[in-house]
Amino acid sequence: MTLTQTPSFAPGSVPSADELRRLRWRCRRGLLENDLFIDRFFELHGENLTNALVQGLHELMDLADNDLLDLFLARKQPEGDLDTPEVRQVLELMHAAGASRLPPQASVSNSDH
């Protein structure tokens, strides 16, 4: 079994186009649900990714698909070595990206009664 080495980046700097292309490839998952979260994340934030966010994504991509989905759906929180500011920031953006796909709530007004 081979473990993927998570690259180390200087905080605050911006990843190269080549690094982003490799990250995009690495983010392809076996569960469609994960791909939907990740694709939406890249749609919204792909052009503004910092090395800190890239680092957080790399750490998340080391997880099994079901564990990753639990984090995306906020059924679980990152623990242990995974509980880093970078991972938490990525998850916050993932949650916001996922929520932006939800249909607006139907509002009930008092004038209807």
Gaussian input, Z-matrix of N, CA and C with variables (Angstrom, degrees):
# hf/3-21g

backbone

0 1
 N
 C     1     B1
 C     2     B2     1     A1
 N     3     B3     2     A2     1     D1
 C     4     B4     3     A3     2     D2
 C     5     B5     4     A4     3     D3
 N     6     B6     5     A5     4     D4
 C     7     B7     6     A6     5     D5
 C     8     B8     7     A7     6     D6
 N     9     B9     8     A8     7     D7
 C    10    B10     9     A9     8     D8
 C    11    B11    10    A10     9     D9
 N    12    B12    11    A11    10    D10
 C    13    B13    12    A12    11    D11
 C    14    B14    13    A13    12    D12
 N    15    B15    14    A14    13    D13
 C    16    B16    15    A15    14    D14
 C    17    B17    16    A16    15    D15
 N    18    B18    17    A17    16    D16
 C    19    B19    18    A18    17    D17
 C    20    B20    19    A19    18    D18
 N    21    B21    20    A20    19    D19
 C    22    B22    21    A21    20    D20
 C    23    B23    22    A22    21    D21
 N    24    B24    23    A23    22    D22
 C    25    B25    24    A24    23    D23
 C    26    B26    25    A25    24    D24
 N    27    B27    26    A26    25    D25
 C    28    B28    27    A27    26    D26
 C    29    B29    28    A28    27    D27
 N    30    B30    29    A29    28    D28
 C    31    B31    30    A30    29    D29
 C    32    B32    31    A31    30    D30
 N    33    B33    32    A32    31    D31
 C    34    B34    33    A33    32    D32
 C    35    B35    34    A34    33    D33
 N    36    B36    35    A35    34    D34
 C    37    B37    36    A36    35    D35
 C    38    B38    37    A37    36    D36
 N    39    B39    38    A38    37    D37
 C    40    B40    39    A39    38    D38
 C    41    B41    40    A40    39    D39
 N    42    B42    41    A41    40    D40
 C    43    B43    42    A42    41    D41
 C    44    B44    43    A43    42    D42
 N    45    B45    44    A44    43    D43
 C    46    B46    45    A45    44    D44
 C    47    B47    46    A46    45    D45
 N    48    B48    47    A47    46    D46
 C    49    B49    48    A48    47    D47
 C    50    B50    49    A49    48    D48
 N    51    B51    50    A50    49    D49
 C    52    B52    51    A51    50    D50
 C    53    B53    52    A52    51    D51
 N    54    B54    53    A53    52    D52
 C    55    B55    54    A54    53    D53
 C    56    B56    55    A55    54    D54
 N    57    B57    56    A56    55    D55
 C    58    B58    57    A57    56    D56
 C    59    B59    58    A58    57    D57
 N    60    B60    59    A59    58    D58
 C    61    B61    60    A60    59    D59
 C    62    B62    61    A61    60    D60
 N    63    B63    62    A62    61    D61
 C    64    B64    63    A63    62    D62
 C    65    B65    64    A64    63    D63
 N    66    B66    65    A65    64    D64
 C    67    B67    66    A66    65    D65
 C    68    B68    67    A67    66    D66
 N    69    B69    68    A68    67    D67
 C    70    B70    69    A69    68    D68
 C    71    B71    70    A70    69    D69
 N    72    B72    71    A71    70    D70
 C    73    B73    72    A72    71    D71
 C    74    B74    73    A73    72    D72
 N    75    B75    74    A74    73    D73
 C    76    B76    75    A75    74    D74
 C    77    B77    76    A76    75    D75
 N    78    B78    77    A77    76    D76
 C    79    B79    78    A78    77    D77
 C    80    B80    79    A79    78    D78
 N    81    B81    80    A80    79    D79
 C    82    B82    81    A81    80    D80
 C    83    B83    82    A82    81    D81
 N    84    B84    83    A83    82    D82
 C    85    B85    84    A84    83    D83
 C    86    B86    85    A85    84    D84
 N    87    B87    86    A86    85    D85
 C    88    B88    87    A87    86    D86
 C    89    B89    88    A88    87    D87
 N    90    B90    89    A89    88    D88
 C    91    B91    90    A90    89    D89
 C    92    B92    91    A91    90    D90
 N    93    B93    92    A92    91    D91
 C    94    B94    93    A93    92    D92
 C    95    B95    94    A94    93    D93
 N    96    B96    95    A95    94    D94
 C    97    B97    96    A96    95    D95
 C    98    B98    97    A97    96    D96
 N    99    B99    98    A98    97    D97
 C   100   B100    99    A99    98    D98
 C   101   B101   100   A100    99    D99
 N   102   B102   101   A101   100   D100
 C   103   B103   102   A102   101   D101
 C   104   B104   103   A103   102   D102
 N   105   B105   104   A104   103   D103
 C   106   B106   105   A105   104   D104
 C   107   B107   106   A106   105   D105
 N   108   B108   107   A107   106   D106
 C   109   B109   108   A108   107   D107
 C   110   B110   109   A109   108   D108
 N   111   B111   110   A110   109   D109
 C   112   B112   111   A111   110   D110
 C   113   B113   112   A112   111   D111
 N   114   B114   113   A113   112   D112
 C   115   B115   114   A114   113   D113
 C   116   B116   115   A115   114   D114
 N   117   B117   116   A116   115   D115
 C   118   B118   117   A117   116   D116
 C   119   B119   118   A118   117   D117
 N   120   B120   119   A119   118   D118
 C   121   B121   120   A120   119   D119
 C   122   B122   121   A121   120   D120
 N   123   B123   122   A122   121   D121
 C   124   B124   123   A123   122   D122
 C   125   B125   124   A124   123   D123
 N   126   B126   125   A125   124   D124
 C   127   B127   126   A126   125   D125
 C   128   B128   127   A127   126   D126
 N   129   B129   128   A128   127   D127
 C   130   B130   129   A129   128   D128
 C   131   B131   130   A130   129   D129
 N   132   B132   131   A131   130   D130
 C   133   B133   132   A132   131   D131
 C   134   B134   133   A133   132   D132
 N   135   B135   134   A134   133   D133
 C   136   B136   135   A135   134   D134
 C   137   B137   136   A136   135   D135
 N   138   B138   137   A137   136   D136
 C   139   B139   138   A138   137   D137
 C   140   B140   139   A139   138   D138
 N   141   B141   140   A140   139   D139
 C   142   B142   141   A141   140   D140
 C   143   B143   142   A142   141   D141
 N   144   B144   143   A143   142   D142
 C   145   B145   144   A144   143   D143
 C   146   B146   145   A145   144   D144
 N   147   B147   146   A146   145   D145
 C   148   B148   147   A147   146   D146
 C   149   B149   148   A148   147   D147
 N   150   B150   149   A149   148   D148
 C   151   B151   150   A150   149   D149
 C   152   B152   151   A151   150   D150
 N   153   B153   152   A152   151   D151
 C   154   B154   153   A153   152   D152
 C   155   B155   154   A154   153   D153
 N   156   B156   155   A155   154   D154
 C   157   B157   156   A156   155   D155
 C   158   B158   157   A157   156   D156
 N   159   B159   158   A158   157   D157
 C   160   B160   159   A159   158   D158
 C   161   B161   160   A160   159   D159
 N   162   B162   161   A161   160   D160
 C   163   B163   162   A162   161   D161
 C   164   B164   163   A163   162   D162
 N   165   B165   164   A164   163   D163
 C   166   B166   165   A165   164   D164
 C   167   B167   166   A166   165   D165
 N   168   B168   167   A167   166   D166
 C   169   B169   168   A168   167   D167
 C   170   B170   169   A169   168   D168
 N   171   B171   170   A170   169   D169
 C   172   B172   171   A171   170   D170
 C   173   B173   172   A172   171   D171
 N   174   B174   173   A173   172   D172
 C   175   B175   174   A174   173   D173
 C   176   B176   175   A175   174   D174
 N   177   B177   176   A176   175   D175
 C   178   B178   177   A177   176   D176
 C   179   B179   178   A178   177   D177
 N   180   B180   179   A179   178   D178
 C   181   B181   180   A180   179   D179
 C   182   B182   181   A181   180   D180
 N   183   B183   182   A182   181   D181
 C   184   B184   183   A183   182   D182
 C   185   B185   184   A184   183   D183
 N   186   B186   185   A185   184   D184
 C   187   B187   186   A186   185   D185
 C   188   B188   187   A187   186   D186
 N   189   B189   188   A188   187   D187
 C   190   B190   189   A189   188   D188
 C   191   B191   190   A190   189   D189
 N   192   B192   191   A191   190   D190
 C   193   B193   192   A192   191   D191
 C   194   B194   193   A193   192   D192
 N   195   B195   194   A194   193   D193
 C   196   B196   195   A195   194   D194
 C   197   B197   196   A196   195   D195
 N   198   B198   197   A197   196   D196
 C   199   B199   198   A198   197   D197
 C   200   B200   199   A199   198   D198
 N   201   B201   200   A200   199   D199
 C   202   B202   201   A201   200   D200
 C   203   B203   202   A202   201   D201
 N   204   B204   203   A203   202   D202
 C   205   B205   204   A204   203   D203
 C   206   B206   205   A205   204   D204
 N   207   B207   206   A206   205   D205
 C   208   B208   207   A207   206   D206
 C   209   B209   208   A208   207   D207
 N   210   B210   209   A209   208   D208
 C   211   B211   210   A210   209   D209
 C   212   B212   211   A211   210   D210
 N   213   B213   212   A212   211   D211
 C   214   B214   213   A213   212   D212
 C   215   B215   214   A214   213   D213
 N   216   B216   215   A215   214   D214
 C   217   B217   216   A216   215   D215
 C   218   B218   217   A217   216   D216
 N   219   B219   218   A218   217   D217
 C   220   B220   219   A219   218   D218
 C   221   B221   220   A220   219   D219
 N   222   B222   221   A221   220   D220
 C   223   B223   222   A222   221   D221
 C   224   B224   223   A223   222   D222
 N   225   B225   224   A224   223   D223
 C   226   B226   225   A225   224   D224
 C   227   B227   226   A226   225   D225
 N   228   B228   227   A227   226   D226
 C   229   B229   228   A228   227   D227
 C   230   B230   229   A229   228   D228
 N   231   B231   230   A230   229   D229
 C   232   B232   231   A231   230   D230
 C   233   B233   232   A232   231   D231
 N   234   B234   233   A233   232   D232
 C   235   B235   234   A234   233   D233
 C   236   B236   235   A235   234   D234
 N   237   B237   236   A236   235   D235
 C   238   B238   237   A237   236   D236
 C   239   B239   238   A238   237   D237
 N   240   B240   239   A239   238   D238
 C   241   B241   240   A240   239   D239
 C   242   B242   241   A241   240   D240
 N   243   B243   242   A242   241   D241
 C   244   B244   243   A243   242   D242
 C   245   B245   244   A244   243   D243
 N   246   B246   245   A245   244   D244
 C   247   B247   246   A246   245   D245
 C   248   B248   247   A247   246   D246
 N   249   B249   248   A248   247   D247
 C   250   B250   249   A249   248   D248
 C   251   B251   250   A250   249   D249
 N   252   B252   251   A251   250   D250
 C   253   B253   252   A252   251   D251
 C   254   B254   253   A253   252   D252
 N   255   B255   254   A254   253   D253
 C   256   B256   255   A255   254   D254
 C   257   B257   256   A256   255   D255
 N   258   B258   257   A257   256   D256
 C   259   B259   258   A258   257   D257
 C   260   B260   259   A259   258   D258
 N   261   B261   260   A260   259   D259
 C   262   B262   261   A261   260   D260
 C   263   B263   262   A262   261   D261
 N   264   B264   263   A263   262   D262
 C   265   B265   264   A264   263   D263
 C   266   B266   265   A265   264   D264
 N   267   B267   266   A266   265   D265
 C   268   B268   267   A267   266   D266
 C   269   B269   268   A268   267   D267
 N   270   B270   269   A269   268   D268
 C   271   B271   270   A270   269   D269
 C   272   B272   271   A271   270   D270
 N   273   B273   272   A272   271   D271
 C   274   B274   273   A273   272   D272
 C   275   B275   274   A274   273   D273
 N   276   B276   275   A275   274   D274
 C   277   B277   276   A276   275   D275
 C   278   B278   277   A277   276   D276
 N   279   B279   278   A278   277   D277
 C   280   B280   279   A279   278   D278
 C   281   B281   280   A280   279   D279
 N   282   B282   281   A281   280   D280
 C   283   B283   282   A282   281   D281
 C   284   B284   283   A283   282   D282
 N   285   B285   284   A284   283   D283
 C   286   B286   285   A285   284   D284
 C   287   B287   286   A286   285   D285
 N   288   B288   287   A287   286   D286
 C   289   B289   288   A288   287   D287
 C   290   B290   289   A289   288   D288
 N   291   B291   290   A290   289   D289
 C   292   B292   291   A291   290   D290
 C   293   B293   292   A292   291   D291
 N   294   B294   293   A293   292   D292
 C   295   B295   294   A294   293   D293
 C   296   B296   295   A295   294   D294
 N   297   B297   296   A296   295   D295
 C   298   B298   297   A297   296   D296
 C   299   B299   298   A298   297   D297
 N   300   B300   299   A299   298   D298
 C   301   B301   300   A300   299   D299
 C   302   B302   301   A301   300   D300
 N   303   B303   302   A302   301   D301
 C   304   B304   303   A303   302   D302
 C   305   B305   304   A304   303   D303
 N   306   B306   305   A305   304   D304
 C   307   B307   306   A306   305   D305
 C   308   B308   307   A307   306   D306
 N   309   B309   308   A308   307   D307
 C   310   B310   309   A309   308   D308
 C   311   B311   310   A310   309   D309
 N   312   B312   311   A311   310   D310
 C   313   B313   312   A312   311   D311
 C   314   B314   313   A313   312   D312
 N   315   B315   314   A314   313   D313
 C   316   B316   315   A315   314   D314
 C   317   B317   316   A316   315   D315
 N   318   B318   317   A317   316   D316
 C   319   B319   318   A318   317   D317
 C   320   B320   319   A319   318   D318
 N   321   B321   320   A320   319   D319
 C   322   B322   321   A321   320   D320
 C   323   B323   322   A322   321   D321
 N   324   B324   323   A323   322   D322
 C   325   B325   324   A324   323   D323
 C   326   B326   325   A325   324   D324
 N   327   B327   326   A326   325   D325
 C   328   B328   327   A327   326   D326
 C   329   B329   328   A328   327   D327
 N   330   B330   329   A329   328   D328
 C   331   B331   330   A330   329   D329
 C   332   B332   331   A331   330   D330
 N   333   B333   332   A332   331   D331
 C   334   B334   333   A333   332   D332
 C   335   B335   334   A334   333   D333
 N   336   B336   335   A335   334   D334
 C   337   B337   336   A336   335   D335
 C   338   B338   337   A337   336   D336

   B1=1.4518
   B2=1.5221
   B3=1.3218
   B4=1.4494
   B5=1.5167
   B6=1.2982
   B7=1.4513
   B8=1.5149
   B9=1.2990
   B10=1.4534
   B11=1.5105
   B12=1.2974
   B13=1.4635
   B14=1.5192
   B15=1.3123
   B16=1.4527
   B17=1.5156
   B18=1.3538
   B19=1.4562
   B20=1.5218
   B21=1.3035
   B22=1.4595
   B23=1.5234
   B24=1.3261
   B25=1.4585
   B26=1.5132
   B27=1.3166
   B28=1.4619
   B29=1.5247
   B30=1.3421
   B31=1.4567
   B32=1.5268
   B33=1.3380
   B34=1.4478
   B35=1.5193
   B36=1.3191
   B37=1.4556
   B38=1.5301
   B39=1.3061
   B40=1.4593
   B41=1.5254
   B42=1.3419
   B43=1.4659
   B44=1.5275
   B45=1.3106
   B46=1.4631
   B47=1.5290
   B48=1.3135
   B49=1.4682
   B50=1.5265
   B51=1.3234
   B52=1.4588
   B53=1.5393
   B54=1.3379
   B55=1.4674
   B56=1.5248
   B57=1.3325
   B58=1.4619
   B59=1.5252
   B60=1.3080
   B61=1.4687
   B62=1.5374
   B63=1.3387
   B64=1.4675
   B65=1.5263
   B66=1.3336
   B67=1.4550
   B68=1.5239
   B69=1.3115
   B70=1.4740
   B71=1.5273
   B72=1.3273
   B73=1.4680
   B74=1.5289
   B75=1.3193
   B76=1.4628
   B77=1.5288
   B78=1.3106
   B79=1.4642
   B80=1.5279
   B81=1.3115
   B82=1.4700
   B83=1.5204
   B84=1.3340
   B85=1.4524
   B86=1.5209
   B87=1.3250
   B88=1.4585
   B89=1.5163
   B90=1.3228
   B91=1.4613
   B92=1.5270
   B93=1.3138
   B94=1.4530
   B95=1.5256
   B96=1.3199
   B97=1.4629
   B98=1.5250
   B99=1.3245
   B100=1.4681
   B101=1.5216
   B102=1.3267
   B103=1.4650
   B104=1.5246
   B105=1.3308
   B106=1.4650
   B107=1.5286
   B108=1.3352
   B109=1.4640
   B110=1.5231
   B111=1.3174
   B112=1.4651
   B113=1.5276
   B114=1.3372
   B115=1.4724
   B116=1.5244
   B117=1.3243
   B118=1.4631
   B119=1.5345
   B120=1.3258
   B121=1.4617
   B122=1.5299
   B123=1.3380
   B124=1.4640
   B125=1.5258
   B126=1.3415
   B127=1.4670
   B128=1.5272
   B129=1.3180
   B130=1.4599
   B131=1.5272
   B132=1.3248
   B133=1.4686
   B134=1.5263
   B135=1.3106
   B136=1.4614
   B137=1.5148
   B138=1.3241
   B139=1.4692
   B140=1.5207
   B141=1.3338
   B142=1.4639
   B143=1.5190
   B144=1.3178
   B145=1.4597
   B146=1.5202
   B147=1.3050
   B148=1.4613
   B149=1.5237
   B150=1.3162
   B151=1.4587
   B152=1.5212
   B153=1.3359
   B154=1.4633
   B155=1.5262
   B156=1.3290
   B157=1.4614
   B158=1.5240
   B159=1.3246
   B160=1.4664
   B161=1.5259
   B162=1.3352
   B163=1.4666
   B164=1.5294
   B165=1.3370
   B166=1.4556
   B167=1.5182
   B168=1.3324
   B169=1.4681
   B170=1.5210
   B171=1.3210
   B172=1.4636
   B173=1.5295
   B174=1.3163
   B175=1.4622
   B176=1.5216
   B177=1.3270
   B178=1.4635
   B179=1.5270
   B180=1.3159
   B181=1.4632
   B182=1.5307
   B183=1.3335
   B184=1.4616
   B185=1.5278
   B186=1.3278
   B187=1.4682
   B188=1.5253
   B189=1.3226
   B190=1.4672
   B191=1.5278
   B192=1.3292
   B193=1.4607
   B194=1.5201
   B195=1.3200
   B196=1.4632
   B197=1.5239
   B198=1.3219
   B199=1.4668
   B200=1.5301
   B201=1.3139
   B202=1.4569
   B203=1.5297
   B204=1.3176
   B205=1.4627
   B206=1.5278
   B207=1.3228
   B208=1.4713
   B209=1.5272
   B210=1.3255
   B211=1.4689
   B212=1.5288
   B213=1.3361
   B214=1.4638
   B215=1.5230
   B216=1.3256
   B217=1.4617
   B218=1.5253
   B219=1.3177
   B220=1.4691
   B221=1.5234
   B222=1.3261
   B223=1.4661
   B224=1.5218
   B225=1.3295
   B226=1.4576
   B227=1.5122
   B228=1.3241
   B229=1.4595
   B230=1.5324
   B231=1.3311
   B232=1.4703
   B233=1.5266
   B234=1.3256
   B235=1.4650
   B236=1.5222
   B237=1.3125
   B238=1.4656
   B239=1.5086
   B240=1.3380
   B241=1.4645
   B242=1.5236
   B243=1.3262
   B244=1.4617
   B245=1.5286
   B246=1.3036
   B247=1.4640
   B248=1.5296
   B249=1.3272
   B250=1.4643
   B251=1.5291
   B252=1.3223
   B253=1.4764
   B254=1.5312
   B255=1.3319
   B256=1.4641
   B257=1.5249
   B258=1.3261
   B259=1.4642
   B260=1.5261
   B261=1.3106
   B262=1.4746
   B263=1.5308
   B264=1.3199
   B265=1.4625
   B266=1.5339
   B267=1.3209
   B268=1.4649
   B269=1.5277
   B270=1.3211
   B271=1.4639
   B272=1.5234
   B273=1.3246
   B274=1.4657
   B275=1.5287
   B276=1.3325
   B277=1.4626
   B278=1.5258
   B279=1.3292
   B280=1.4731
   B281=1.5225
   B282=1.3298
   B283=1.4702
   B284=1.5307
   B285=1.3174
   B286=1.4612
   B287=1.5287
   B288=1.3322
   B289=1.4675
   B290=1.5237
   B291=1.3224
   B292=1.4639
   B293=1.5067
   B294=1.3190
   B295=1.4587
   B296=1.5220
   B297=1.3282
   B298=1.4665
   B299=1.5178
   B300=1.3310
   B301=1.4583
   B302=1.5238
   B303=1.3451
   B304=1.4542
   B305=1.5201
   B306=1.3370
   B307=1.4631
   B308=1.5253
   B309=1.3229
   B310=1.4585
   B311=1.5300
   B312=1.3243
   B313=1.4558
   B314=1.5232
   B315=1.3115
   B316=1.4673
   B317=1.5200
   B318=1.2963
   B319=1.4543
   B320=1.5356
   B321=1.3106
   B322=1.4512
   B323=1.5126
   B324=1.2973
   B325=1.4649
   B326=1.5253
   B327=1.3037
   B328=1.4575
   B329=1.5144
   B330=1.3412
   B331=1.4530
   B332=1.5193
   B333=1.3480
   B334=1.4610
   B335=1.5325
   B336=1.3233
   B337=1.4715
   B338=1.4766
   A1=108.68
   A2=117.02
   A3=122.09
   A4=109.58
   A5=116.32
   A6=120.72
   A7=109.03
   A8=116.04
   A9=120.92
   A10=109.33
   A11=115.72
   A12=120.99
   A13=108.37
   A14=117.03
   A15=121.26
   A16=108.48
   A17=116.79
   A18=118.61
   A19=111.55
   A20=115.97
   A21=121.88
   A22=107.78
   A23=116.34
   A24=121.61
   A25=110.45
   A26=115.34
   A27=120.22
   A28=108.14
   A29=117.73
   A30=119.81
   A31=111.82
   A32=115.46
   A33=120.88
   A34=114.79
   A35=118.52
   A36=119.21
   A37=109.62
   A38=115.17
   A39=121.53
   A40=109.33
   A41=117.21
   A42=119.91
   A43=111.41
   A44=115.28
   A45=120.33
   A46=109.67
   A47=116.07
   A48=121.08
   A49=110.23
   A50=116.74
   A51=120.90
   A52=111.23
   A53=116.30
   A54=120.39
   A55=110.73
   A56=117.11
   A57=120.89
   A58=111.67
   A59=116.81
   A60=120.95
   A61=110.20
   A62=116.66
   A63=120.22
   A64=110.82
   A65=117.46
   A66=121.12
   A67=110.41
   A68=116.88
   A69=121.01
   A70=110.24
   A71=116.20
   A72=120.68
   A73=110.25
   A74=116.98
   A75=120.99
   A76=111.86
   A77=117.90
   A78=121.91
   A79=113.22
   A80=118.09
   A81=119.50
   A82=108.24
   A83=116.83
   A84=121.51
   A85=111.16
   A86=115.36
   A87=121.97
   A88=113.21
   A89=117.96
   A90=121.45
   A91=109.81
   A92=116.42
   A93=121.13
   A94=111.54
   A95=116.75
   A96=120.51
   A97=111.52
   A98=116.69
   A99=120.13
   A100=110.64
   A101=116.52
   A102=120.19
   A103=111.21
   A104=117.14
   A105=119.93
   A106=111.41
   A107=116.56
   A108=119.87
   A109=110.78
   A110=116.03
   A111=120.80
   A112=111.02
   A113=117.28
   A114=120.05
   A115=110.86
   A116=116.67
   A117=120.42
   A118=110.25
   A119=116.51
   A120=121.39
   A121=110.24
   A122=116.97
   A123=119.98
   A124=111.43
   A125=117.59
   A126=120.19
   A127=110.67
   A128=115.71
   A129=120.73
   A130=113.86
   A131=117.21
   A132=120.10
   A133=114.60
   A134=118.12
   A135=121.56
   A136=115.04
   A137=116.86
   A138=119.70
   A139=112.85
   A140=117.01
   A141=120.49
   A142=113.01
   A143=117.48
   A144=119.91
   A145=110.86
   A146=114.66
   A147=121.41
   A148=107.73
   A149=115.96
   A150=119.30
   A151=111.65
   A152=117.73
   A153=120.28
   A154=110.47
   A155=117.64
   A156=120.65
   A157=111.27
   A158=116.22
   A159=120.17
   A160=109.86
   A161=116.16
   A162=120.68
   A163=110.08
   A164=117.21
   A165=120.88
   A166=112.46
   A167=117.24
   A168=120.65
   A169=111.16
   A170=116.74
   A171=119.88
   A172=110.84
   A173=116.66
   A174=119.75
   A175=110.99
   A176=117.00
   A177=120.38
   A178=111.97
   A179=117.15
   A180=120.23
   A181=112.31
   A182=117.26
   A183=120.17
   A184=111.86
   A185=117.46
   A186=121.51
   A187=112.14
   A188=114.79
   A189=120.68
   A190=108.07
   A191=116.35
   A192=120.94
   A193=113.65
   A194=118.46
   A195=120.64
   A196=111.67
   A197=117.76
   A198=120.99
   A199=110.72
   A200=115.94
   A201=120.94
   A202=110.55
   A203=116.37
   A204=120.11
   A205=111.24
   A206=117.12
   A207=120.21
   A208=111.02
   A209=117.21
   A210=120.46
   A211=111.01
   A212=116.93
   A213=120.32
   A214=111.44
   A215=116.68
   A216=121.55
   A217=112.43
   A218=117.05
   A219=124.09
   A220=111.86
   A221=116.33
   A222=120.03
   A223=109.86
   A224=115.81
   A225=122.83
   A226=108.77
   A227=115.55
   A228=122.58
   A229=108.04
   A230=117.49
   A231=119.09
   A232=110.55
   A233=115.35
   A234=121.06
   A235=110.01
   A236=115.17
   A237=121.76
   A238=112.44
   A239=115.96
   A240=121.59
   A241=112.74
   A242=116.60
   A243=120.82
   A244=112.26
   A245=117.46
   A246=121.93
   A247=109.46
   A248=115.49
   A249=122.33
   A250=108.96
   A251=117.27
   A252=119.58
   A253=112.03
   A254=116.96
   A255=120.53
   A256=111.02
   A257=116.37
   A258=120.55
   A259=109.88
   A260=117.26
   A261=120.48
   A262=111.27
   A263=117.35
   A264=120.50
   A265=110.57
   A266=117.08
   A267=120.28
   A268=109.51
   A269=117.39
   A270=120.14
   A271=111.80
   A272=117.90
   A273=120.50
   A274=110.39
   A275=116.51
   A276=120.48
   A277=111.08
   A278=116.95
   A279=120.71
   A280=110.33
   A281=116.58
   A282=120.34
   A283=110.09
   A284=116.63
   A285=120.35
   A286=110.77
   A287=117.13
   A288=120.89
   A289=110.48
   A290=116.55
   A291=120.27
   A292=111.65
   A293=117.03
   A294=121.24
   A295=111.21
   A296=117.01
   A297=119.40
   A298=111.76
   A299=118.41
   A300=122.90
   A301=112.77
   A302=116.88
   A303=120.24
   A304=110.07
   A305=117.30
   A306=118.68
   A307=110.04
   A308=117.71
   A309=119.47
   A310=110.52
   A311=116.22
   A312=121.72
   A313=108.70
   A314=114.90
   A315=118.95
   A316=107.74
   A317=116.04
   A318=118.53
   A319=109.19
   A320=115.21
   A321=121.90
   A322=107.10
   A323=116.36
   A324=118.77
   A325=109.76
   A326=115.61
   A327=121.05
   A328=112.80
   A329=117.51
   A330=120.32
   A331=112.87
   A332=116.59
   A333=120.89
   A334=111.32
   A335=118.42
   A336=121.73
   A337=112.04
   D1=133.12
   D2=-179.27
   D3=-108.37
   D4=130.86
   D5=175.63
   D6=-94.66
   D7=139.32
   D8=178.58
   D9=-81.08
   D10=129.26
   D11=177.10
   D12=-78.32
   D13=122.38
   D14=176.92
   D15=-79.21
   D16=122.77
   D17=-178.57
   D18=-64.61
   D19=154.83
   D20=178.60
   D21=-108.62
   D22=132.89
   D23=-176.93
   D24=-122.94
   D25=154.07
   D26=173.31
   D27=-74.45
   D28=130.12
   D29=-178.24
   D30=-61.79
   D31=141.58
   D32=175.90
   D33=84.97
   D34=-18.54
   D35=179.74
   D36=-81.84
   D37=167.76
   D38=-174.51
   D39=-106.09
   D40=135.50
   D41=179.74
   D42=-70.84
   D43=154.95
   D44=178.04
   D45=-76.39
   D46=164.92
   D47=177.99
   D48=-61.48
   D49=-36.21
   D50=178.91
   D51=-66.02
   D52=-42.16
   D53=177.37
   D54=-62.44
   D55=-41.42
   D56=179.18
   D57=-66.18
   D58=-38.09
   D59=178.20
   D60=-63.78
   D61=-43.91
   D62=177.89
   D63=-65.01
   D64=-39.30
   D65=178.57
   D66=-64.06
   D67=-45.09
   D68=178.91
   D69=-56.34
   D70=-43.36
   D71=178.84
   D72=-64.20
   D73=-43.37
   D74=-179.09
   D75=-66.01
   D76=-27.08
   D77=-177.77
   D78=-78.16
   D79=-5.79
   D80=176.63
   D81=-66.58
   D82=128.30
   D83=-172.67
   D84=-120.37
   D85=169.53
   D86=179.11
   D87=-83.72
   D88=-21.81
   D89=179.21
   D90=-99.45
   D91=127.43
   D92=178.93
   D93=-57.25
   D94=-38.22
   D95=-179.21
   D96=-58.93
   D97=-42.57
   D98=177.00
   D99=-63.84
   D100=-43.97
   D101=179.71
   D102=-59.75
   D103=-36.97
   D104=179.24
   D105=-64.19
   D106=-44.54
   D107=176.70
   D108=-61.76
   D109=-46.93
   D110=-175.88
   D111=-66.74
   D112=-43.09
   D113=179.28
   D114=-61.31
   D115=-43.75
   D116=179.34
   D117=-63.87
   D118=-40.42
   D119=177.36
   D120=-57.91
   D121=-47.01
   D122=-179.61
   D123=-68.19
   D124=-34.52
   D125=176.60
   D126=-59.53
   D127=-44.19
   D128=-175.05
   D129=-83.53
   D130=-33.85
   D131=-169.71
   D132=-124.44
   D133=-2.66
   D134=-173.57
   D135=-56.29
   D136=-36.51
   D137=-178.17
   D138=-81.12
   D139=-11.77
   D140=-176.16
   D141=-118.40
   D142=20.30
   D143=-177.78
   D144=-69.53
   D145=136.20
   D146=173.44
   D147=-99.05
   D148=167.65
   D149=176.56
   D150=-63.00
   D151=-30.14
   D152=177.64
   D153=-64.45
   D154=-42.88
   D155=177.55
   D156=-66.68
   D157=-39.73
   D158=177.55
   D159=-61.13
   D160=-43.16
   D161=177.92
   D162=-59.24
   D163=-45.96
   D164=178.63
   D165=-61.26
   D166=-40.99
   D167=177.49
   D168=-63.17
   D169=-43.16
   D170=178.50
   D171=-59.09
   D172=-42.69
   D173=179.88
   D174=-64.11
   D175=-40.42
   D176=178.73
   D177=-67.01
   D178=-33.92
   D179=-177.04
   D180=-71.09
   D181=-11.22
   D182=174.88
   D183=-76.46
   D184=-11.06
   D185=-177.73
   D186=-81.88
   D187=157.65
   D188=171.31
   D189=-69.42
   D190=154.37
   D191=-176.03
   D192=-55.26
   D193=-44.81
   D194=-177.67
   D195=-66.96
   D196=-37.71
   D197=176.57
   D198=-65.93
   D199=-39.32
   D200=178.56
   D201=-64.40
   D202=-44.33
   D203=179.39
   D204=-62.21
   D205=-39.63
   D206=176.99
   D207=-58.55
   D208=-38.86
   D209=178.00
   D210=-70.80
   D211=-42.33
   D212=179.25
   D213=-61.70
   D214=-37.69
   D215=-178.88
   D216=-86.83
   D217=2.43
   D218=-179.78
   D219=59.57
   D220=29.53
   D221=173.42
   D222=-79.14
   D223=-21.93
   D224=177.02
   D225=-138.07
   D226=163.32
   D227=175.94
   D228=-114.77
   D229=152.06
   D230=178.08
   D231=-62.44
   D232=141.91
   D233=-178.95
   D234=-130.54
   D235=159.78
   D236=174.62
   D237=60.41
   D238=-134.25
   D239=-177.82
   D240=-63.18
   D241=-22.34
   D242=-179.11
   D243=-79.48
   D244=-15.62
   D245=-177.79
   D246=-82.81
   D247=78.60
   D248=-179.75
   D249=-120.81
   D250=159.16
   D251=177.24
   D252=-59.28
   D253=-35.79
   D254=-179.14
   D255=-65.59
   D256=-45.42
   D257=179.66
   D258=-65.42
   D259=-43.84
   D260=179.76
   D261=-62.02
   D262=-37.99
   D263=178.72
   D264=-66.27
   D265=-43.68
   D266=177.76
   D267=-60.79
   D268=-45.49
   D269=-178.96
   D270=-63.27
   D271=-38.98
   D272=176.46
   D273=-59.82
   D274=-43.67
   D275=179.15
   D276=-68.62
   D277=-36.60
   D278=176.84
   D279=-63.50
   D280=-44.54
   D281=179.69
   D282=-61.80
   D283=-43.37
   D284=179.18
   D285=-65.69
   D286=-39.89
   D287=178.96
   D288=-64.78
   D289=-41.35
   D290=178.39
   D291=-66.94
   D292=-40.00
   D293=-179.76
   D294=-67.71
   D295=-29.43
   D296=-179.37
   D297=-69.83
   D298=-14.77
   D299=177.56
   D300=-88.03
   D301=-12.37
   D302=-178.21
   D303=-73.69
   D304=144.78
   D305=176.97
   D306=-67.95
   D307=149.90
   D308=179.70
   D309=-62.62
   D310=145.49
   D311=178.57
   D312=-68.96
   D313=137.82
   D314=175.79
   D315=-73.47
   D316=124.90
   D317=-179.16
   D318=-91.09
   D319=144.01
   D320=178.95
   D321=-106.95
   D322=122.18
   D323=179.31
   D324=-102.01
   D325=153.57
   D326=179.64
   D327=-69.89
   D328=-20.94
   D329=-178.94
   D330=-71.69
   D331=-14.90
   D332=179.29
   D333=-76.50
   D334=-12.57
   D335=-174.32
   D336=-102.98

